[in-house]
């Protein structure tokens, strides 16, 4: 009788371990495209992304760099006080998007230009994403209107 209980207990433990392993693999598979790493312009200069890698770029929109092209295409420069990256975006910009404001964009590098598929702007005067604040503080950057 004891050996039957012991066998059942071992079978339950093995089945639980296999279920946990399958769940872990499925979660990892589901997140493979959903994880976008954040980078600042200085981090891009130090460690360029792989070709086709999708990531998030954040910084302050440089004053005087915003150029509107044909239709909904815009280009501008993003800085963290250390380095600057040119950005191109086709689409509708958020209402609060402006020069000397913080932004985070999702996209990839194409021929030295960050081609954004999504642009996020700060939603009020006091908010700025934590990653962006850390990056700006690291380079002692102060926006001209601060």
Secondary structure, DSSP 8 states (H G I E B T S, - for coil): -HHHHHHHHHHHHHHHHHHHHHHHHHHHHHHTTT---EEEHHHHHHS---TT--EEEEEEE-TT--EE-STTEEEEEEE-SS-EEEEEEES---TT--TTSEEEEEEEEETTEEEEEEEEE-SSSS---HHHHHHHHHTT---TT-
